[in-house]
Amino acid sequence: MPIYEYKAISRTGQSVQGNYTAQDKSQVLEMLRNNHYYPVYVKELVKGKEITFDLFQKVKIKDIVIFCRLFYTMLHAGVPIIQTIDILSKQLENAKLRKIMVEIYDELQKGSTFSESMKKHRDVFPELLLSMIEAGEVSGTLDIIMDRMAVHFEKESKIQSKVKGAMMYPAILSIVAVLVVIFLLTFVMPTFVSMFQGSGVELPAPTRVLLAISGFIQTYWYLLLFVTFALFFLFRVLLKTDAARLAWDQMKLRIPIIKGTLIKIATSRFTRTLSTLLRSGITLLEALEIAANVAGNKVVSNGILRAKEEVRKGLDLSVPLRELRIFPPMVDSMIRVGEESGTLDDVLERIADFYDNEVEAAIQSMTSLLEPIMIVIMALIIGSIVIAMVLPMFDMINTVQM
């Protein structure tokens, strides 16, 4: 549908200007009359604006942080919500987010609330943000909520950046190892084939296996490429099912090198989310439900939901958390102190701050362990290939000497 630019005057004499998506000009005029505005002009915007590729562009946590921070700044300065959305639809750097702001602006013009408009884009905005915005609208503290969300997602973004940075070196090593193996098998190995075949020496078993693998890769490389992409796609699809996701998350929590880091990340995320929700006036049961949805690990999420049901029955939160044996022992002990003193939200924030620092140390420790392991694995694979290539040469030398 076309986008119309309009300017109108309110009953108080205030000038109002913005954009509205409608089927025709009369629909824009009807919207202005329903909102008790006196139209000054309405004109259709000429198309030919930026081209966006929504399928490939993502809204990252950093974009959410900028959105929350700008939203808080304008609301705190006294700018109305609808005007704030209109400004964000032009100012945000992420093109997909700007497009969503235009759609939310249109929904607000039609009479929807801000939280209702945001919930139509659940695939973009985190569930935590949507719940907090709804709570902020009800309590009239939307500006404070957006400030808290900006701080929350900033810390979440830092943790993600640290994890990605830590995994970058092992990932590069893995790619290099695969490329070296492919190069040896497809370019180096064929140069030895004719020499091996004309020598009359019986090839050792490792060399025969290597020649078979080399020949298969050269002949059916396209099939290997297709199978690799198909398995990757199948893996991504399976991870969207609850059973496969649960099995994958359980497996990750059993790997000794990364288990401790994952638990600390989950602890930091859970306690910070719960603290933010409780500070905003959301009940403990609702907060646990939301925290389970944003846990990032199916095992942790299921555990939080079980704890929620125990709390519903009348138990203190510290009791079911201790029985879950997912979080470190310090967590349920600190939570019990917070429950007894009535400062649960403050205690949860202190736990989150503590485990933020622990996450950084755990990531450094994990990286220091992964790097030598990857180097050793890479050396073993490449060394095995080289040995398999060299073995027939010794046999050929012995034959010549005899």
C-alpha positions in Angstrom: 0.0 0.0 0.0 1.2 3.6 -0.6 2.5 5.8 2.2 1.0 9.2 2.7 2.7 12.2 4.4 0.3 14.4 6.4 0.3 17.5 8.5 -2.6 18.4 10.8 -3.6 20.6 13.7 -4.9 19.3 17.0 -7.8 20.8 19.0 -5.2 22.5 21.2 -3.5 24.1 18.2 -0.5 21.8 18.2 1.0 20.9 14.8 1.2 17.1 14.1 3.1 15.7 11.2 3.9 12.1 10.1 3.5 9.3 7.6 0.6 6.8 7.3 0.1 3.7 5.2 -3.3 3.5 3.6 -5.2 2.4 0.5 -6.0 5.9 -0.6 -6.1 9.5 0.6 -9.6 9.3 2.0 -8.5 6.7 4.5 -5.8 9.0 5.8 -8.3 11.8 6.2 -10.7 9.5 8.1 -7.9 8.5 10.4 -7.1 12.2 11.1 -10.8 13.0 11.8 -11.1 10.0 14.2 -8.2 11.4 16.1 -9.8 14.8 16.2 -7.1 16.4 14.0 -7.8 19.1 11.4 -5.8 18.2 8.2 -3.6 20.8 6.6 -2.3 18.6 3.7 -2.1 14.9 2.7 0.2 13.8 -0.1 1.5 10.5 -1.3 5.2 9.8 -0.9 7.0 9.0 -4.1 8.3 5.4 -4.1 11.8 4.4 -5.0 13.3 4.4 -1.6 15.9 2.1 -0.2 15.7 -1.6 -1.1 15.9 -3.9 1.9 16.5 -7.6 2.0 14.4 -8.7 5.1 15.2 -12.4 4.5 18.9 -11.8 5.1 18.9 -8.8 7.4 18.6 -9.6 11.1 17.8 -7.4 14.1 20.7 -8.1 16.5 20.8 -7.4 20.2 22.9 -4.3 19.6 20.0 -2.9 17.4 17.6 -3.7 20.3 19.9 -1.8 22.7 20.0 1.3 20.5 16.2 1.1 20.1 15.6 0.9 23.9 18.2 3.7 24.6 16.7 6.1 22.0 13.2 5.3 23.1 14.0 6.0 26.7 15.8 9.3 25.9 12.9 10.6 23.9 10.2 9.5 26.4 12.2 10.9 29.3 12.4 14.2 27.4 8.6 14.4 27.1 8.2 13.3 23.5 4.8 11.4 23.0 5.1 7.7 22.1 3.6 8.1 18.6 6.0 10.9 17.8 8.9 8.8 19.2 8.0 5.9 16.9 7.8 8.3 14.0 11.3 9.6 14.7 12.7 6.1 15.2 11.3 5.0 11.8 13.7 7.5 10.2 16.6 7.5 12.6 17.4 3.8 13.4 20.3 2.4 11.4 18.8 -1.1 10.9 16.6 -0.9 7.8 14.4 -3.9 8.9 13.8 -2.2 12.3 12.9 1.1 10.6 10.3 -0.8 8.5 8.8 -2.3 11.6 8.6 1.1 13.3 6.5 2.3 10.3 4.2 -0.6 10.7 3.9 0.0 14.5 3.3 3.7 13.8 0.3 2.8 11.6 -1.0 0.4 14.2 -0.9 3.2 16.8 -2.7 5.5 14.5 -5.5 2.9 14.2 -5.9 2.8 18.0 -3.7 -0.1 19.0 -1.6 0.1 22.1 2.2 0.1 21.9 2.5 -3.4 23.4 -0.1 -4.8 21.1 1.7 -3.4 18.1 5.0 -4.8 19.3 3.6 -8.3 19.9 2.9 -8.6 16.2 6.6 -8.8 15.7 7.5 -11.5 18.1 10.0 -13.0 15.6 12.1 -9.8 15.9 11.7 -8.5 19.5 12.7 -10.7 22.5 9.9 -12.0 24.7 11.4 -10.3 27.7 11.2 -6.9 26.0 7.5 -7.4 25.0 6.5 -8.4 28.5 8.3 -5.5 30.1 6.8 -3.0 27.6 3.3 -4.3 28.5 4.1 -4.0 32.2 5.5 -0.5 31.6 2.3 0.6 29.9 0.1 -0.6 32.7 2.2 1.0 35.4 2.9 4.2 33.5 6.7 3.7 33.8 7.5 2.9 30.2 10.5 5.3 30.1 12.1 3.6 33.2 11.3 0.2 31.7 13.1 1.0 28.4 16.1 2.3 30.3 16.3 -1.0 32.3 15.9 -3.0 29.1 18.8 -1.0 27.4 21.1 -1.9 30.4 19.9 -5.5 30.4 20.5 -6.1 26.7 23.8 -4.2 26.8 25.1 -6.8 29.3 23.5 -9.6 27.3 25.3 -8.3 24.2 28.7 -8.2 26.0 28.3 -11.8 27.0 27.4 -12.9 23.5 30.4 -10.9 22.1 32.8 -12.6 24.6 31.5 -16.1 23.6 31.7 -15.4 19.9 35.2 -14.0 20.3 36.3 -17.0 22.3 35.0 -19.4 19.7 36.5 -17.5 16.8 40.0 -19.0 17.0 38.9 -22.7 17.3 36.5 -22.1 14.4 39.3 -20.7 12.2 41.5 -23.6 13.1 38.8 -26.1 12.2 38.3 -24.5 8.8 42.0 -24.4 8.1 42.3 -28.1 9.1 39.5 -29.0 6.7 40.9 -26.9 3.8 44.4 -28.4 4.3 43.1 -32.0 4.3 41.0 -31.3 1.2 44.1 -29.8 -0.5 46.3 -32.7 0.4 43.7 -35.3 -0.8 42.7 -33.5 -4.1 45.9 -31.8 -5.3 48.9 -33.4 -3.5 47.8 -37.1 -3.4 47.1 -37.5 -7.2 50.7 -36.6 -7.9 51.8 -39.8 -6.1 49.2 -42.1 -7.6 51.1 -42.8 -10.9 54.3 -43.3 -9.0 52.6 -45.8 -6.6 50.9 -47.6 -9.4 54.0 -48.0 -11.5 56.3 -49.1 -8.7 54.9 -52.6 -8.4 55.1 -52.3 -4.6 52.1 -53.5 -2.6 50.6 -50.4 -1.0 50.1 -50.4 2.8 46.5 -50.4 4.1 46.6 -46.7 5.2 47.8 -45.6 1.8 45.1 -47.6 0.0 42.4 -46.1 2.2 43.8 -42.6 1.6 43.8 -43.2 -2.2 40.2 -44.4 -2.1 39.2 -41.3 -0.1 41.1 -39.1 -2.5 39.5 -40.7 -5.6 36.0 -40.4 -4.0 36.5 -36.7 -3.2 37.7 -35.9 -6.8 34.9 -37.9 -8.4 32.0 -37.1 -6.2 32.9 -33.7 -4.7 29.5 -32.2 -5.7 27.8 -35.0 -3.8 29.8 -34.4 -0.7 29.0 -30.7 -0.9 25.3 -31.4 -1.3 25.3 -33.9 1.6 27.1 -31.3 3.8 24.6 -28.6 3.1 21.7 -31.0 3.4 22.9 -32.3 6.8 23.4 -28.7 8.0 19.9 -27.7 6.9 18.4 -30.8 8.5 20.2 -30.1 11.7 18.8 -26.5 11.8 15.3 -27.8 11.2 15.6 -30.5 13.8 16.8 -28.0 16.4 13.4 -26.2 16.1 11.7 -29.3 17.6 11.5 -29.5 21.4 12.9 -33.1 21.6 15.9 -32.4 19.4 16.6 -29.1 21.1 16.5 -30.8 24.5 18.8 -33.6 23.4 21.3 -31.1 21.9 21.3 -28.9 25.0 21.7 -31.9 27.3 24.7 -33.0 25.2 26.4 -29.6 25.5 26.0 -29.7 29.3 27.9 -33.0 29.4 31.0 -31.8 27.6 33.6 -31.1 30.3 35.4 -28.2 28.6 32.3 -26.1 27.9 29.9 -27.3 30.7 31.1 -24.9 33.4 31.0 -21.9 31.0 27.5 -22.7 29.8 26.2 -23.0 33.4 27.7 -19.7 34.4 26.2 -18.0 31.3 22.8 -19.5 32.1 23.0 -18.4 35.7 23.9 -14.9 34.8 21.1 -14.7 32.2 18.5 -16.2 34.6 19.3 -14.1 37.6 19.5 -10.8 35.7 16.3 -11.4 33.8 14.5 -12.4 37.0 15.9 -9.3 38.8 14.8 -7.0 36.0 11.3 -8.4 35.9 10.8 -8.3 39.7 12.0 -4.7 39.8 9.4 -3.7 37.2 6.5 -5.0 39.3 5.9 -8.4 37.6 4.9 -11.2 39.9 7.3 -14.0 40.6 5.3 -16.7 38.8 5.1 -14.5 35.6 8.7 -13.6 35.9 9.8 -17.3 36.1 7.6 -18.0 33.0 9.4 -15.3 31.1 12.8 -16.2 32.4 12.3 -19.8 31.2 11.4 -18.6 27.7 14.6 -16.5 27.4 16.9 -19.0 29.2 18.6 -20.0 25.9 19.0 -23.7 27.0 16.1 -26.2 27.0 17.4 -28.1 30.0 17.6 -24.8 32.1 14.2 -23.7 30.7 12.5 -26.9 31.7 14.1 -26.7 35.2 12.9 -23.1 35.7 9.3 -24.1 34.7 9.4 -27.0 37.2 10.6 -24.6 39.9 7.7 -22.3 39.0 5.2 -25.0 39.6 6.8 -25.7 43.0 6.6 -22.0 43.9 2.9 -22.1 42.8 2.3 -24.8 45.4 3.7 -22.5 48.1 7.4 -23.4 48.3 10.1 -20.7 48.4 12.1 -20.3 45.1 15.4 -21.4 46.7 14.0 -24.9 47.5 13.2 -26.1 44.0 16.3 -24.4 42.6 18.4 -26.4 45.0 16.7 -29.6 44.0 17.2 -28.9 40.3 21.0 -29.1 40.7 21.5 -27.0 37.6 22.7 -23.7 39.0 25.8 -23.4 41.3 25.1 -24.0 45.1 25.7 -20.3 45.8 22.7 -19.3 43.8 20.0 -21.0 45.9 21.8 -19.9 49.1 21.8 -16.2 48.1 18.2 -16.4 46.8 17.1 -17.8 50.2 18.8 -14.8 51.9 17.0 -12.5 49.5 13.6 -14.1 50.2 14.1 -13.9 54.0 15.2 -10.3 53.8 12.7 -9.2 51.2 15.4 -8.0 48.8 15.2 -10.7 46.2 15.6 -8.4 43.3 18.7 -6.8 44.7 20.3 -10.2 45.5 19.5 -11.5 42.1 21.2 -8.5 40.5 24.3 -9.1 42.7 24.4 -12.7 41.6 24.2 -11.7 38.0 27.0 -9.2 38.4 29.2 -11.8 40.0 28.6 -14.4 37.3 29.2 -11.8 34.6 32.8 -11.6 35.8 32.9 -15.4 36.2 31.7 -15.9 32.6 34.7 -13.8 31.4 37.1 -15.9 33.4 35.4 -19.1 32.3 35.6 -18.2 28.6 39.3 -17.4 28.9 39.9 -20.7 30.6 37.8 -22.6 28.0 39.7 -20.9 25.1 43.1 -21.8 26.7 42.0 -25.4 26.8 40.4 -25.5 23.3 43.3 -24.0 21.4 45.9 -26.8 22.2 43.3 -29.5 21.8 42.4 -28.2 18.3 46.1 -27.9 17.4 46.8 -31.5 18.5 43.7 -32.8 16.5 44.8 -30.8 13.5 48.4 -32.2 13.7 47.2 -35.8 14.1 44.9 -35.6 11.1 47.5 -34.0 8.8 50.3 -36.1 10.2 48.4 -39.3 9.5 47.8 -38.2 5.9 51.5 -37.4 5.4 52.6 -40.7 6.9 50.2 -42.6 4.7 51.7 -40.9 1.7 55.3 -41.5 2.8 55.0 -45.2 3.8 55.1 -46.5 0.1 58.2 -44.5 -0.6 60.1 -46.5 2.1 58.9 -49.8 0.5 60.0 -48.5 -2.9 63.5 -47.6 -1.6 63.9 -51.1 0.0 62.8 -52.7 -3.3 65.4 -50.8 -5.3 68.2 -51.6 -2.8 67.4 -55.3 -3.0 
